[in-house]
Amino acid sequence: MTDVLIDHFTYEYPGSTVKVLNDVDVTFKHNHFSLLTGPSGSGKSTLLYFIAGLYPHFIGNDALGGIKFGDTDIKQIPSNEISHSVAMMFQNPNQQFAMDTVIHELTFVLENMLVEPAKMDGIINHALAFCGIKQLRSRVINTLSGGEKQRVALACIVAMDPPVIVLDEPFASIDPDSRLDLIKKLKQLQVEHGKTIILADHDLNDYKGVIDEFYYLDPDTHHISLLDSQSAQHFFDNFKNTQTINKQVAIPTEAAPSIINIKDFKLQPHHSLLLKLGDFKFCKEKTTLITGANGIGKSTLFNALTKLLPYDGEIDFAGKNIQKIRPLPYAKNVTLLFQDAENQFLNITVKEELDLSLKNRTNQAYSIDDVQTMLKELSIDGRDDQVVYSLSEGQKKKLQIIEMLIMNPPVLLMDEPFKGLDYHSLEVVVGFLNRSKQEFHQTQIIISHQLSGLDTLIDYHANFADQNLTYQEVIK
């Protein structure tokens, strides 16, 4: 039996007097699927890092209280053996990998667990088949989509075969079909293989009827409570009310002013055609939403638009071929908000990051007071000296968005900008983006699997499918 017992657990980050977790006393039951929810930054990730044995090793200070797997205190488990008891799947899969290819990563995982070489092929084949990614066996991990990376991360956990699996918002950047399939895989691991599943998520889609327990981490008390069926239903109902997007948008007319024009375009990295366009335009001072399944090339298109990848054909910005615009001036006009917030950071602390954006901005659209207001509205004020990498994934995303707004480029490309945000934070960010578009005349192009809450922001919708990008009137 592998219950996970959290015993009077209290933690505050180094240099802080605010308790992230306060006298948490909860038991995650053996062979149960437990869902933990709560606003971004409330401490969910911190608790999971402790359960996975990553904290306090990687954070610098310990917590009060204890964590046990059954009768065994986690502190009694040698660090090189913790993976035999528990494995963690991160929100950002890039934090998961150490090797270049999928097969090398899985082999590395098994080598670290001292698995006999003769048994490795069978274990790896089973893990890839279970996750439906046998075709990715030899792929370079950095060429995979976010959804494909998450399947690889799950395959690594299946290969490790620990009794306890913890997951930190693992579906934040994947399409709905992939999300549902991965949730079913987790349920299968629980039911057929006796795993204890502990998963933190803001998005409550697809969990009803799947989970055994529903826990809530209160951001005010920093306590975790087990919800009864009526309270859990209340959460599901409230979440469902925020998930509808009933918006019909116009298709751009020929006369609509454009700022980026694509002509006779082919995008075919690694000699595989992803996108072919005869003529396509993104309209000036509008917000265009791009939707489509994982792995079809949406992020790759953004890399081409920012001159990070080669392409065939022509891309014009403000009437000029982007290949004839020097890299730095172009980057200040067409800026990419990366899917992974950490890839945007260059400094150590929150203040250093914000100061860098203020120093390098090309205009004064946002004042210091504006920045402080945005920080406060997103509940990340007062963190000047905090190391950016110690922020939760949702807090990192909030900081990244504020930095990009400070820069105020004419065109802002955003790759999954709402990943890791709770619904209230998403609404606040949408308000910021609308202001940037309406007051500062910014053009915004957004890749997002998150659709709810965007009704007031989206002007046009382009669907990426069948190696084509087409404007559509309905967002769904």
SEPABA-727388 format. One line per field, with one value per residue (C-alpha): y, x, z negated. Coordinates in Angstrom, 1 decimal. Layout:
N
py = (Y/...)
px = (X/...)
pz = (Z/...)
END
This chain:
476
py = (0.0/3.4/6.1/9.5/11.1/14.9/15.5/19.1/20.4/24.0/25.8/29.3/30.3/31.6/35.3/35.2/35.4/34.3/30.6/28.9/25.9/26.2/23.1/20.9/17.6/15.3/11.8/10.9/7.4/4.4/3.4/6.5/9.3/12.6/16.0/19.1/22.6/26.2/29.5/29.9/30.6/29.1/26.4/23.4/23.0/23.5/20.6/18.3/19.1/18.0/14.8/14.1/14.6/17.5/19.9/20.7/19.5/22.1/25.0/25.6/25.3/22.6/22.5/21.7/18.5/15.3/13.3/9.5/6.9/4.3/3.8/5.2/8.8/10.4/11.6/8.0/7.2/7.8/10.5/8.0/5.6/8.1/7.4/3.8/5.4/8.4/10.1/13.6/15.0/18.7/21.4/22.3/19.1/20.7/20.6/16.8/15.8/15.4/13.7/14.5/11.9/10.0/6.6/8.1/9.7/6.5/4.6/7.2/6.9/3.2/3.3/5.7/3.1/0.4/-1.7/-4.6/-3.8/-7.0/-5.8/-2.3/-2.8/-4.6/-1.9/0.9/-0.7/-1.2/2.5/3.9/1.7/2.5/6.2/5.8/7.2/4.3/6.5/9.1/6.6/8.1/11.7/14.6/15.9/19.6/19.0/17.7/19.7/20.4/17.6/15.1/16.0/15.4/11.9/11.2/12.4/10.1/7.2/7.8/7.5/4.3/2.9/3.9/2.1/3.9/3.3/7.1/9.5/13.3/15.6/19.4/20.9/18.5/19.3/23.1/23.3/20.4/20.1/18.8/15.4/14.8/15.9/13.5/10.7/11.3/11.5/8.1/6.8/7.9/6.3/3.1/3.3/3.7/1.0/-1.7/-1.1/0.1/3.5/6.4/9.5/13.0/15.7/19.5/21.4/24.6/23.2/20.9/19.5/15.7/14.9/14.4/10.7/10.0/11.2/9.6/12.6/16.4/18.6/22.4/24.5/27.8/30.7/32.7/30.0/27.9/24.8/21.9/20.5/17.4/18.4/16.4/15.5/18.6/21.0/19.2/19.5/23.2/23.6/21.7/23.7/27.0/25.9/24.8/28.2/29.8/27.4/28.5/30.6/31.4/33.8/34.2/36.4/38.1/36.8/39.6/41.4/42.2/45.8/45.1/46.7/44.1/44.2/40.8/39.3/35.8/34.9/31.6/30.2/26.7/25.6/22.3/21.7/18.4/18.0/17.5/19.9/21.5/24.5/25.7/29.1/31.0/34.3/35.0/38.2/39.1/42.2/45.4/46.3/43.2/40.0/36.8/33.4/30.4/27.0/23.5/20.1/19.5/18.8/20.2/23.2/26.2/27.1/26.4/29.0/31.6/30.7/31.4/34.7/35.8/34.6/31.8/29.1/29.0/28.9/29.1/32.1/35.6/37.2/41.0/43.2/46.6/46.2/45.1/41.6/40.6/39.2/42.8/44.0/43.8/41.3/43.7/46.3/43.5/41.8/45.0/45.3/41.6/40.0/36.4/35.5/32.0/29.1/28.4/31.5/30.5/30.8/34.5/35.2/36.5/37.6/36.1/38.1/39.5/43.1/42.5/41.0/44.0/46.5/44.9/45.3/48.9/49.6/48.1/49.2/51.4/53.6/54.8/53.4/51.8/53.8/52.5/52.9/50.8/48.0/48.1/48.0/45.0/43.2/43.8/42.8/39.5/39.0/38.9/42.3/42.5/39.8/42.1/39.9/36.5/34.3/34.0/30.3/29.7/31.2/28.8/28.2/30.4/33.2/32.9/33.3/36.4/38.0/37.1/38.7/41.9/42.0/41.7/44.3/46.7/46.2/47.1/45.9/46.8/43.0/40.6/36.8/34.8/31.0/29.6/32.8/31.5/28.3/27.8/30.7/30.3/31.7/35.0/35.6/34.9/37.5/40.1/39.3/39.6/43.0/44.0/42.7/44.6/47.8/47.2/46.7/49.6/52.3/51.4/49.9/46.6/43.7/40.4/36.8/34.1/30.3/28.9/25.7/27.7/29.3/30.1/33.7/35.1/36.3/40.0/39.7/37.8/39.6/36.9/33.1/31.1/27.3/25.4/22.0/19.9/21.9/25.0/28.1/29.3/32.0/30.7/32.4/30.1/29.6/26.2)
px = (0.0/1.4/-0.7/1.1/0.7/1.3/1.7/1.4/3.4/4.5/6.8/7.9/10.4/13.9/13.8/10.0/7.8/4.7/3.7/3.1/1.8/0.5/0.0/-1.2/-2.5/-3.8/-3.6/-3.5/-4.8/-3.1/-4.4/-6.5/-6.6/-6.5/-7.0/-5.5/-6.7/-6.3/-5.2/-1.8/0.9/-1.1/1.5/0.4/3.7/5.7/3.9/4.3/8.1/8.4/6.4/8.7/11.8/13.0/12.6/14.4/17.3/16.9/15.4/17.8/15.6/13.4/9.8/8.3/6.3/6.7/5.9/5.6/5.1/3.2/5.3/8.5/9.5/10.7/13.8/14.8/14.9/18.3/18.2/19.4/16.5/13.6/12.6/11.7/9.0/7.7/8.1/7.0/5.7/6.3/4.1/7.0/8.3/11.6/12.5/12.1/14.8/18.5/19.3/18.8/16.5/13.5/15.3/18.4/16.2/14.4/17.7/19.2/16.2/16.5/20.3/19.9/17.5/20.2/17.9/19.6/20.5/18.9/15.6/15.7/14.3/11.2/10.5/11.1/8.9/6.1/6.3/6.3/3.4/1.4/1.7/1.0/4.4/6.3/6.9/8.8/11.4/14.3/13.1/15.2/13.3/13.7/11.9/8.7/5.6/4.5/2.0/4.5/7.0/4.4/3.8/7.5/7.6/4.8/6.6/9.6/7.4/5.8/9.3/10.3/7.2/7.0/4.0/3.3/3.0/2.7/1.8/2.0/-0.5/0.7/-1.8/-1.4/-0.2/-1.9/-5.0/-8.3/-8.1/-4.5/-5.5/-8.4/-6.3/-3.5/-6.1/-7.4/-3.8/-3.4/-6.6/-5.4/-2.2/-4.2/-6.8/-4.7/-1.3/-2.2/-0.6/-1.4/-2.0/-1.7/-2.4/-2.5/-4.6/-6.6/-8.4/-11.2/-12.2/-12.4/-11.8/-15.4/-16.1/-12.3/-10.9/-11.5/-10.8/-10.9/-8.7/-8.6/-5.6/-7.0/-4.7/-5.7/-5.3/-2.7/-4.6/-5.7/-9.2/-10.9/-14.1/-17.3/-19.3/-21.5/-18.6/-16.7/-19.8/-19.9/-16.3/-17.1/-20.3/-18.5/-15.6/-18.1/-19.7/-16.3/-15.6/-18.0/-16.8/-19.8/-18.1/-18.5/-15.8/-15.5/-13.2/-10.8/-11.8/-9.4/-9.5/-8.6/-5.2/-2.4/0.9/2.3/1.9/2.9/3.4/4.2/5.2/6.4/7.5/9.3/11.9/13.6/12.2/8.7/6.1/4.2/2.5/1.9/0.4/-0.2/-1.3/-2.1/-2.2/-2.3/-4.4/-3.0/-4.0/-6.2/-5.9/-5.7/-6.1/-4.4/-5.8/-4.9/-3.8/-0.5/2.6/1.3/3.7/2.0/5.1/7.3/5.4/6.1/9.8/9.7/7.8/10.6/13.4/14.5/13.9/14.4/11.4/10.6/8.7/8.3/7.2/6.6/6.4/4.9/5.4/9.1/10.6/11.8/15.0/16.0/15.4/18.3/17.7/17.7/15.3/13.0/13.0/12.0/9.0/8.0/8.5/7.9/6.5/7.9/5.7/8.1/8.5/12.0/13.3/12.5/14.4/18.0/18.5/18.1/15.6/12.2/13.4/16.4/14.1/11.7/14.5/15.9/12.6/12.3/15.8/15.4/11.9/11.6/8.8/7.3/3.8/3.9/4.9/6.5/3.2/1.5/4.0/3.4/-0.4/0.0/2.1/-0.5/-3.4/-1.7/-0.7/3.1/3.9/6.4/8.7/11.6/14.3/12.8/14.7/12.6/13.2/11.7/8.3/5.5/4.9/1.8/3.8/6.6/4.0/2.6/6.0/6.8/3.6/4.3/7.8/6.6/3.9/6.5/8.5/5.3/6.3/4.1/3.5/3.4/3.4/2.3/2.7/0.3/0.4/-2.3/-0.5/-0.6/-3.0/-6.1/-9.3/-9.2/-5.6/-6.5/-9.3/-6.8/-4.2/-7.0/-7.7/-4.0/-3.9/-7.0/-5.5/-2.3/-4.2/-6.7/-4.5/-1.1/-2.3/-0.6/-1.1/-1.4/-1.2/-1.9/-1.5/-3.7/-5.5/-7.1/-10.2/-12.6/-12.3/-11.0/-14.4/-13.6/-10.1/-10.2/-11.0/-10.0/-9.6/-7.2/-7.3/-4.1/-4.9/-4.0/-0.8/-2.9/-4.0/-7.5/-9.7/-12.9/-15.9/-16.5/-14.1/-14.5)
pz = (0.0/1.0/-0.5/-0.3/-3.7/-4.1/-7.9/-9.3/-6.3/-6.3/-3.9/-3.0/-0.4/-1.4/-2.3/-2.5/-5.6/-3.7/-4.1/-0.7/-2.5/-6.1/-8.3/-5.4/-6.6/-3.9/-2.6/1.1/1.1/2.7/6.1/6.3/8.9/6.9/8.5/6.8/7.9/6.8/8.3/10.0/7.4/4.6/3.8/5.8/7.7/4.5/2.8/5.8/5.9/2.3/2.9/5.9/3.7/5.8/2.9/0.6/2.6/5.3/3.3/0.4/-2.7/-4.1/-5.3/-8.6/-8.9/-6.9/-3.8/-3.9/-1.2/-3.3/-6.4/-4.8/-5.5/-2.2/-4.0/-4.6/-0.9/0.7/3.4/6.0/5.2/5.0/8.6/7.6/5.3/7.3/10.6/11.7/15.0/15.3/16.9/19.1/20.6/21.6/17.9/18.0/20.6/20.5/23.8/27.5/28.9/27.5/27.5/25.8/23.2/22.3/22.2/20.0/17.6/17.3/16.9/14.0/12.4/13.0/15.2/16.8/20.5/21.8/20.4/21.8/25.3/24.0/21.4/24.0/26.6/24.1/22.9/26.4/27.5/24.3/25.0/28.8/29.9/31.4/34.5/32.4/31.2/33.1/33.2/31.8/28.8/29.6/32.9/31.2/30.4/26.8/27.0/28.4/25.7/23.0/24.4/24.3/20.7/19.8/21.7/19.4/16.3/17.7/18.2/14.7/13.3/9.9/7.6/7.3/10.2/9.6/12.5/12.5/15.0/17.6/20.3/20.4/24.0/25.8/27.9/26.4/28.1/26.9/23.4/23.2/24.5/21.9/19.0/20.2/20.2/16.6/15.6/17.2/15.2/12.0/12.7/14.5/12.9/9.4/9.6/7.2/9.4/7.9/10.5/10.2/12.8/13.3/16.2/14.9/18.4/18.7/15.0/13.9/13.6/13.8/10.5/7.1/4.9/5.5/3.4/3.2/2.1/0.6/1.6/-1.5/-4.2/-2.3/-3.5/-1.4/-1.8/-0.4/1.3/0.8/3.9/3.6/3.3/6.1/8.4/7.6/8.8/12.0/12.7/12.1/14.4/17.1/17.1/18.0/20.9/23.5/26.4/28.7/31.0/34.7/36.3/39.7/42.4/43.4/46.6/49.4/48.4/44.7/44.0/43.5/41.7/42.6/46.0/47.0/50.7/52.5/49.1/48.2/44.8/44.9/42.2/42.3/45.9/44.5/45.8/43.0/44.7/48.2/48.8/52.1/50.5/46.8/44.7/41.1/40.5/38.9/35.3/35.0/32.9/35.0/33.2/34.8/33.9/34.9/33.5/31.8/34.0/37.3/37.4/35.7/33.6/36.6/38.5/35.8/36.0/39.7/39.2/36.8/39.1/36.8/39.4/43.2/45.6/49.3/50.6/49.3/46.0/46.1/43.0/43.6/47.3/47.1/47.5/44.1/45.5/46.4/42.8/40.4/37.6/34.6/36.1/37.3/33.9/32.3/34.7/34.7/31.3/30.3/26.8/26.4/25.3/22.5/20.4/19.1/22.7/22.5/19.3/19.4/15.7/12.3/10.3/11.1/10.8/13.1/15.7/15.6/15.6/18.7/20.5/19.4/20.6/24.0/24.9/28.0/26.7/23.4/23.8/20.4/17.4/14.2/12.5/15.3/14.7/10.9/11.6/13.9/11.4/8.6/10.8/11.5/7.9/8.6/7.0/4.1/5.6/6.8/5.3/6.1/8.5/11.6/11.9/8.4/9.6/10.4/14.1/14.0/12.3/14.9/17.6/16.0/15.7/19.3/20.6/18.7/20.1/23.6/23.1/21.8/25.0/26.9/30.4/33.3/33.9/31.0/31.8/28.8/28.6/25.9/23.8/21.4/20.4/16.6/15.9/13.8/15.3/13.4/14.4/18.0/17.9/16.5/19.3/21.9/20.6/20.8/24.4/25.4/24.0/26.0/29.2/28.7/27.2/28.7/32.0/31.6/33.9/32.1/33.5/31.0/31.0/28.3/27.3/24.6/26.2/23.4/22.0/25.3/26.7/26.2/27.7/30.9/34.2/36.7/36.5/38.8/38.6/39.3/40.9/43.9/44.5/45.0/43.0/43.7/42.1/40.5/39.1/36.1/33.2/31.6)
END
